């Protein structure tokens, strides 16, 4: 079920029995009615979960979102990170795998990090962490070295995170590709050929391939190209 | 409003390694413009210029005023430009950024002081009545290189604009409405177009890059330790990270109007000449494009042709 809704539209969920209703982004409860606060398509899961999917450029942090941020300052116990939200996020020195009071992470101002939003409340600065708090492992989060980051719409970013989405597997089949997608609309892409000539990350092919990947993701974001269109674009890039 | 964050380290490194291989993120060669697009409004002299993600709007209105006492035969042209937060969240309302000062001064040099417009043709009654043109430039979106986009929008607006026809009988001045008599185009001497190059200068490595840069022969002097790359029409990231810029304003007849170099990248004479030659080539292409767009718009308007 997907209906297009506008801000102020009333949403009438069907009967859910005894189950509690869950409201995602773009929906608020106002005197026992559910009202949309954003324009977009309304989605629902199992009649109890509702959310609005809209293609916004602005990022509003939500708990457990994967995001990509740039370190803007180093403070006594934490980093300030720009994740594109209204206020900068805090990244604690201890929020890394294997970090302790003695063993601090050494990130420079300007480094890119892939992190998960841990605290997102309306009246507090968001907090992010680079590890999974339950296991203490990095779980794929951490500093992003090399590569290039681009900005896309929130809808594109969310769809790229879906494991069934066509684009990233299609690009990965063409050349080696590493991707990190943040729902704050930033996508980090890196194509490094490991076998050839050792450690050089600036080899001609890796730069060329990364640019090709960037252009494909941007084309998908701006023009909504399908798999056929992306393949045609890749062919025209003369790799 | 917090200060805009500068690009991250990976972005800087990637851009540098791409430029050293003569590659750009949007797939253009180093010396290619983003294809400009001109959108004409319903009113004459209303032009929106789009280059990639950069958008600039130029609009002209004319009114009749008394000329300055020391220049009784000359009309006036005023250029108003202000970068509002609409262009990008970097800019603040009411506070003039360095970039805005640069762009305003360049617009003044390129559009007004280059004498593109014949000011004497704006005179109606000497010492009594002249046309005063007001060119308003609005920056709608900053995708890099707003200067070139604004200059293009401004000059096309001047060429697109038509002033109402005027009759003078003794002291009596009659302004005819566009319905009764077709308005007249402004007398324009030439069409200056601005081209900006972002300059990047890297120390040369012994191994050297395999790709041939734009300026391949290095001068014999002290610059030989550095390799300079010039990128025409930089986008936002290139503009932010550039070590310097070179703006060249000229017309299709190879008459140089303004040459402005900012930042501390040393450039020798031969390189500057080569960039100017390249700009001439581009100016000729763009002039043809402007002519064609104006003609197409005029044909679509269905007004009576003078």
Interface residues (C-beta under 8 A of the other chain):
Chain A: X70 X71 X72 X82 X88 X108 X110 X111 X112 X144 X145 X146 X147 X148 X149 X188 X201 X202 X204 X207 X208 X210 X211 X214 X215 X237
Chain B: X2 X5 X6 X7 X8 X9 X10 X11 X12 X13 X14 X17 X18 X20 X21 X23 X24 X25 X26 X27 X210 X211
